[in-house]
Amino acid sequence: MAHIVLMGNLRQYTGGEAEFDLDARTVRQLFTMLSDRHPTLTPHLAEGLAVAIDGQIYQDAWLEAIEPESEVHLLPQIAGG
């Protein structure tokens, strides 16, 4: 299972839980699993987050693959400039 880490203020929507081990194969599936476990997190997942999979940062990466041994960090969307 992939190891998932919530960064920043996201843990306030999960009752303080910031790390999960989930069997998600894509970012879309990961977001669905997190929404099912923590419905108060759902609007924040929908508004867009940056996702780092094994150190590579993606934005709007719904279909990016997640390997079983991956470490995935969810962080606030990164603004361009």
Backbone as JSON Lines, residues from 0, in Angstrom:
{"i":0,"aa":"M","n":[0.83,-1.19,0.0],"ca":[0.0,0.0,0.0],"c":[0.87,1.24,0.0]}
{"i":1,"aa":"A","n":[0.4,2.26,-0.68],"ca":[1.12,3.53,-0.73],"c":[0.99,4.25,0.61]}
{"i":2,"aa":"H","n":[2.03,4.99,0.96],"ca":[2.01,5.79,2.19],"c":[1.62,7.21,1.81]}
{"i":3,"aa":"I","n":[0.55,7.73,2.4],"ca":[-0.01,9.03,2.08],"c":[0.25,9.98,3.24]}
{"i":4,"aa":"V","n":[0.73,11.19,2.93],"ca":[1.0,12.2,3.96],"c":[0.27,13.49,3.58]}
{"i":5,"aa":"L","n":[-0.54,14.0,4.5],"ca":[-1.23,15.28,4.3],"c":[-0.37,16.39,4.87]}
{"i":6,"aa":"M","n":[-0.11,17.43,4.09],"ca":[0.73,18.54,4.51],"c":[-0.14,19.75,4.85]}
{"i":7,"aa":"G","n":[0.45,20.69,5.55],"ca":[-0.22,21.94,5.86],"c":[-1.43,21.74,6.76]}
{"i":8,"aa":"N","n":[-2.48,22.49,6.49],"ca":[-3.66,22.47,7.36],"c":[-4.66,21.37,7.01]}
{"i":9,"aa":"L","n":[-4.35,20.48,6.11],"ca":[-5.3,19.46,5.68],"c":[-5.7,18.51,6.81]}
{"i":10,"aa":"R","n":[-4.81,18.29,7.76],"ca":[-5.11,17.35,8.84],"c":[-6.26,17.83,9.74]}
{"i":11,"aa":"Q","n":[-6.57,19.12,9.69],"ca":[-7.71,19.61,10.49],"c":[-9.03,19.04,9.99]}
{"i":12,"aa":"Y","n":[-9.05,18.55,8.76],"ca":[-10.27,17.97,8.19],"c":[-10.34,16.45,8.36]}
{"i":13,"aa":"T","n":[-9.3,15.89,9.0],"ca":[-9.25,14.44,9.19],"c":[-9.15,14.07,10.67]}
{"i":14,"aa":"G","n":[-9.54,14.99,11.53],"ca":[-9.47,14.74,12.96],"c":[-8.05,14.63,13.46]}
{"i":15,"aa":"G","n":[-7.12,15.3,12.77],"ca":[-5.72,15.3,13.18],"c":[-4.88,14.21,12.54]}
{"i":16,"aa":"E","n":[-5.51,13.29,11.84],"ca":[-4.77,12.21,11.18],"c":[-4.08,12.77,9.95]}
{"i":17,"aa":"A","n":[-2.76,12.56,9.87],"ca":[-2.0,13.15,8.76],"c":[-1.34,12.11,7.86]}
{"i":18,"aa":"E","n":[-1.33,10.85,8.27],"ca":[-0.69,9.8,7.48],"c":[-1.59,8.59,7.37]}
{"i":19,"aa":"F","n":[-1.6,8.02,6.17],"ca":[-2.46,6.87,5.87],"c":[-1.68,5.89,5.0]}
{"i":20,"aa":"D","n":[-2.02,4.63,5.07],"ca":[-1.56,3.63,4.11],"c":[-2.79,3.17,3.35]}
{"i":21,"aa":"L","n":[-2.82,3.46,2.05],"ca":[-4.0,3.15,1.23],"c":[-3.58,2.43,-0.05]}
{"i":22,"aa":"D","n":[-4.47,1.6,-0.55],"ca":[-4.22,0.85,-1.77],"c":[-4.83,1.57,-2.97]}
{"i":23,"aa":"A","n":[-4.42,2.79,-3.2],"ca":[-4.9,3.59,-4.34],"c":[-3.93,3.42,-5.51]}
{"i":24,"aa":"R","n":[-4.46,3.27,-6.71],"ca":[-3.62,3.08,-7.9],"c":[-3.48,4.35,-8.75]}
{"i":25,"aa":"T","n":[-4.38,5.33,-8.52],"ca":[-4.29,6.61,-9.21],"c":[-4.62,7.72,-8.21]}
{"i":26,"aa":"V","n":[-4.31,8.95,-8.58],"ca":[-4.63,10.08,-7.73],"c":[-6.14,10.2,-7.57]}
{"i":27,"aa":"R","n":[-6.9,9.98,-8.62],"ca":[-8.36,10.04,-8.55],"c":[-8.88,9.03,-7.54]}
{"i":28,"aa":"Q","n":[-8.38,7.82,-7.59],"ca":[-8.8,6.78,-6.64],"c":[-8.39,7.16,-5.22]}
{"i":29,"aa":"L","n":[-7.21,7.74,-5.05],"ca":[-6.76,8.19,-3.74],"c":[-7.72,9.24,-3.18]}
{"i":30,"aa":"F","n":[-8.07,10.24,-3.99],"ca":[-8.98,11.29,-3.53],"c":[-10.35,10.71,-3.16]}
{"i":31,"aa":"T","n":[-10.82,9.73,-3.92],"ca":[-12.1,9.08,-3.6],"c":[-12.01,8.37,-2.26]}
{"i":32,"aa":"M","n":[-10.93,7.64,-2.04],"ca":[-10.75,6.92,-0.77],"c":[-10.67,7.88,0.41]}
{"i":33,"aa":"L","n":[-9.94,8.97,0.24],"ca":[-9.83,9.96,1.31],"c":[-11.18,10.63,1.58]}
{"i":34,"aa":"S","n":[-11.93,10.92,0.53],"ca":[-13.26,11.52,0.69],"c":[-14.21,10.58,1.42]}
{"i":35,"aa":"D","n":[-14.12,9.3,1.1],"ca":[-14.97,8.32,1.78],"c":[-14.64,8.23,3.27]}
{"i":36,"aa":"R","n":[-13.36,8.3,3.6],"ca":[-12.93,8.2,5.01],"c":[-13.17,9.49,5.78]}
{"i":37,"aa":"H","n":[-13.01,10.62,5.09],"ca":[-13.09,11.94,5.74],"c":[-13.88,12.91,4.85]}
{"i":38,"aa":"P","n":[-15.2,12.86,4.9],"ca":[-16.03,13.71,4.03],"c":[-15.74,15.2,4.16]}
{"i":39,"aa":"T","n":[-15.29,15.67,5.32],"ca":[-15.0,17.1,5.46],"c":[-13.77,17.51,4.65]}
{"i":40,"aa":"L","n":[-13.0,16.56,4.19],"ca":[-11.83,16.84,3.35],"c":[-12.22,17.01,1.88]}
{"i":41,"aa":"T","n":[-13.37,16.48,1.5],"ca":[-13.8,16.44,0.09],"c":[-13.74,17.78,-0.62]}
{"i":42,"aa":"P","n":[-14.27,18.89,-0.08],"ca":[-14.22,20.15,-0.81],"c":[-12.79,20.63,-1.06]}
{"i":43,"aa":"H","n":[-11.89,20.3,-0.18],"ca":[-10.51,20.73,-0.33],"c":[-9.78,19.9,-1.38]}
{"i":44,"aa":"L","n":[-10.16,18.65,-1.51],"ca":[-9.61,17.81,-2.58],"c":[-10.13,18.29,-3.93]}
{"i":45,"aa":"A","n":[-11.4,18.69,-3.97],"ca":[-12.03,19.14,-5.22],"c":[-11.48,20.47,-5.71]}
{"i":46,"aa":"E","n":[-11.07,21.35,-4.79],"ca":[-10.58,22.67,-5.21],"c":[-9.17,22.62,-5.78]}
{"i":47,"aa":"G","n":[-8.52,21.51,-5.6],"ca":[-7.2,21.33,-6.22],"c":[-6.07,21.35,-5.22]}
{"i":48,"aa":"L","n":[-5.26,20.32,-5.29],"ca":[-4.07,20.2,-4.46],"c":[-2.92,19.78,-5.36]}
{"i":49,"aa":"A","n":[-1.72,20.1,-4.94],"ca":[-0.56,19.54,-5.62],"c":[-0.3,18.18,-4.98]}
{"i":50,"aa":"V","n":[0.16,17.25,-5.79],"ca":[0.43,15.9,-5.34],"c":[1.88,15.58,-5.66]}
{"i":51,"aa":"A","n":[2.63,15.17,-4.66],"ca":[4.01,14.72,-4.88],"c":[4.03,13.21,-4.73]}
{"i":52,"aa":"I","n":[4.4,12.54,-5.81],"ca":[4.51,11.08,-5.81],"c":[5.98,10.73,-5.92]}
{"i":53,"aa":"D","n":[6.52,10.17,-4.86],"ca":[7.94,9.81,-4.8],"c":[8.84,11.0,-5.17]}
{"i":54,"aa":"G","n":[8.48,12.18,-4.67],"ca":[9.3,13.37,-4.85],"c":[9.0,14.18,-6.1]}
{"i":55,"aa":"Q","n":[8.2,13.67,-7.02],"ca":[7.83,14.39,-8.24],"c":[6.5,15.09,-8.02]}
{"i":56,"aa":"I","n":[6.46,16.42,-8.19],"ca":[5.24,17.19,-7.94],"c":[4.39,17.28,-9.19]}
{"i":57,"aa":"Y","n":[3.09,17.02,-9.01],"ca":[2.11,17.09,-10.09],"c":[0.97,18.01,-9.65]}
{"i":58,"aa":"Q","n":[0.38,18.71,-10.63],"ca":[-0.83,19.47,-10.39],"c":[-1.87,18.99,-11.39]}
{"i":59,"aa":"D","n":[-3.11,18.91,-10.97],"ca":[-4.19,18.41,-11.82],"c":[-3.82,17.04,-12.4]}
{"i":60,"aa":"A","n":[-3.44,16.14,-11.52],"ca":[-2.88,14.84,-11.93],"c":[-3.82,13.68,-11.62]}
{"i":61,"aa":"W","n":[-5.08,13.81,-11.96],"ca":[-6.08,12.81,-11.59],"c":[-5.71,11.39,-12.02]}
{"i":62,"aa":"L","n":[-5.06,11.25,-13.15],"ca":[-4.79,9.91,-13.68],"c":[-3.36,9.43,-13.43]}
{"i":63,"aa":"E","n":[-2.56,10.21,-12.68],"ca":[-1.19,9.77,-12.38],"c":[-1.22,8.47,-11.59]}
{"i":64,"aa":"A","n":[-0.35,7.56,-11.97],"ca":[-0.28,6.26,-11.3],"c":[0.41,6.38,-9.94]}
{"i":65,"aa":"I","n":[-0.06,5.57,-9.02],"ca":[0.55,5.45,-7.7],"c":[0.93,3.98,-7.53]}
{"i":66,"aa":"E","n":[2.2,3.74,-7.32],"ca":[2.69,2.37,-7.12],"c":[2.45,1.96,-5.67]}
{"i":67,"aa":"P","n":[2.34,0.65,-5.4],"ca":[2.09,0.19,-4.03],"c":[3.12,0.66,-3.01]}
{"i":68,"aa":"E","n":[4.36,0.85,-3.42],"ca":[5.41,1.26,-2.5],"c":[5.68,2.77,-2.52]}
{"i":69,"aa":"S","n":[4.83,3.52,-3.21],"ca":[5.04,4.97,-3.34],"c":[4.77,5.71,-2.04]}
{"i":70,"aa":"E","n":[5.43,6.88,-1.92],"ca":[5.1,7.82,-0.86],"c":[4.47,9.03,-1.54]}
{"i":71,"aa":"V","n":[3.27,9.39,-1.09],"ca":[2.49,10.45,-1.73],"c":[2.23,11.55,-0.71]}
{"i":72,"aa":"H","n":[2.59,12.78,-1.08],"ca":[2.33,13.94,-0.23],"c":[1.29,14.82,-0.91]}
{"i":73,"aa":"L","n":[0.27,15.21,-0.16],"ca":[-0.75,16.15,-0.66],"c":[-0.47,17.49,-0.03]}
{"i":74,"aa":"L","n":[-0.36,18.53,-0.86],"ca":[-0.03,19.86,-0.37],"c":[-0.83,20.91,-1.11]}
{"i":75,"aa":"P","n":[-0.94,22.11,-0.54],"ca":[-1.7,23.17,-1.2],"c":[-1.2,23.4,-2.63]}
{"i":76,"aa":"Q","n":[-2.13,23.73,-3.51],"ca":[-1.82,24.0,-4.92],"c":[-0.71,25.04,-5.02]}
{"i":77,"aa":"I","n":[0.23,24.81,-5.9],"ca":[1.36,25.71,-6.09],"c":[1.0,26.73,-7.16]}
{"i":78,"aa":"A","n":[1.07,28.03,-6.8],"ca":[0.73,29.1,-7.74],"c":[1.94,29.41,-8.63]}
{"i":79,"aa":"G","n":[1.65,29.68,-9.89],"ca":[2.72,30.06,-10.83],"c":[3.06,31.53,-10.67]}
{"i":80,"aa":"G","n":[4.2,31.9,-11.23],"ca":[4.53,33.3,-11.1],"c":[5.62,33.75,-11.99]}
